[in-house]
Amino acid sequence: MKTIVSVSIGSSLRNHRVETEILGEKYTIERIGTDGNINKAIELIKELDGKVDAFGLGGIDLYLTGADRKFMIKEAIPIVKAASKTPIVDGSGLKNTLEKSVIEFLNGQKIINFSNKKVLLVCAIDRYKMAEAFINLGCNTILGDLIFALGIPIPIKSLRVFRRVVNVLLPVVSRLPYDVLYPTGQKQDSQVGNNKFEKYYYDADIIAGDFLYIKKYLPLDLFGKIIITNTITKEDVEMLKNRGVSMLVTTTPEFDGRSFGTNVMEAVLLAASGKKAEQLTPQDYIGLIKKINFLPRIEYLN
């Protein structure tokens, strides 16, 4: 049996554990939140180091990545260094392969016709390939990085402008405390956010990206909207259904009502590959996804 543990600085209320079978081998997959406590995350990784097959790093990324530049997040460094025996991944390798292919799959299977759809991608800084996929399929796409990460009401409407913005901001933003940029700890539990940016939701046909960013300013009325995301709990699904969402797509598969984050699924693929993390290429990820037959979760809620 292989054991995968995602250690997250997010809320412990979102913890989950499942047992499943992948390629004929049993896996235990668990997400453990530390409620924003980085020191607790470090101690947990040290305790489990060498006892599990792969770690996922949750609630914080190792890098902030633009189109062609990346900067290490200062607060993530000691967390990653706590693992000296067991490999640890943050999901970035999978985001740039799986999520792009999911958008192309949905379009190719005629599940969603993306042509001329209005898309709000709440944050493209770690989902650049997803942004490319939307734009290549003819979507009118707003990139909400300034809105959702920094609270600045300026939508970015092209990849050219996005690249200019991130090249200027990344060196500065990567040094900020991570909880300034992203909901951590108990901030992840709120079901009702500040709705001051609700107009961007209302103008969109499709709302995509990290679910905690989506939830940050989520309005009560989402009638007819399509949500494309991951890291969804049963409670999240019920909330979206009650608010009128028509379709929910998670880019990662469902396990016992829960869609884990990309960091978890990247750790699963790493353990299944038998390779070291630095050896895995985008082609390796694509091959493993096809071999395991990871399919997106698609639910018609209303």
QUIRA-V545008 format. One record per pair of residues at least 12 apart in sequence whose ideal C-beta (glycine too) atoms are under 6 Angstrom apart, sorted by the first residue. I is the first residue (numbers start at 1). GAP is how many residues later the second one is. Records with the same first field share a line. If there is no record, write none. Layout:
I = GAP  GAP
This chain:
1 = 25
2 = 25  51  269
3 = 25  49  50
4 = 25  50  263  264
5 = 25  43  47  50
6 = 25  50  52  257  258
7 = 25  34  37  38
8 = 25  50  51
9 = 25  27  29  32  50  51  175
10 = 23  49  174  178
11 = 22  175  177  178
12 = 21  23
13 = 176
14 = 19  219
15 = 16  17  18
16 = 15  242
17 = 13
18 = 237  238
22 = 270
35 = 150
36 = 148  149
41 = 38
42 = 36  37  40
45 = 37  38
46 = 36
49 = 34  36  37
50 = 35  36
52 = 34
53 = 218
54 = 33  213  216  217
55 = 28  31  33
56 = 207  208  211
57 = 31  33  206
58 = 203  205
59 = 125
60 = 16  118
61 = 29
62 = 14  18  28
64 = 61  106  110
65 = 61
66 = 100  104
67 = 61  96
71 = 99  103
73 = 101
74 = 101
75 = 103
87 = 190
89 = 177  178  181  188
90 = 173
91 = 171  172  175
93 = 173
94 = 168  171  172
95 = 32  167
96 = 33
97 = 185  188  189
98 = 153
99 = 31  152
100 = 29  30  33
102 = 149  194
103 = 30
107 = 30
114 = 23  25
115 = 23
116 = 22
117 = 22  88  89
118 = 22  86  87
119 = 15  20  22  87
120 = 22  80  84  87
121 = 22  87  88
122 = 22  26  87  91  92
123 = 22  25  86  87  90
124 = 19  21
125 = 20
127 = 82
142 = 13
143 = 13  19
147 = 50
148 = 65  68
149 = 32
183 = 29
188 = 24
191 = 48
193 = 23  24  25
194 = 23
195 = 22  24
197 = 20
198 = 21
201 = 18
206 = 20
207 = 18  20
208 = 20
211 = 18  20  21
214 = 15
220 = 23
222 = 21  22  23
223 = 21
224 = 22
225 = 20
226 = 21
227 = 18  21
228 = 21
230 = 20  21  22  29  31
231 = 30
232 = 18  27
233 = 25
234 = 23
241 = 60
244 = 58
245 = 56
246 = 56
247 = 53
248 = 51  53
249 = 47  49
250 = 47
251 = 45
252 = 13
253 = 41
254 = 43
259 = 38
269 = 19
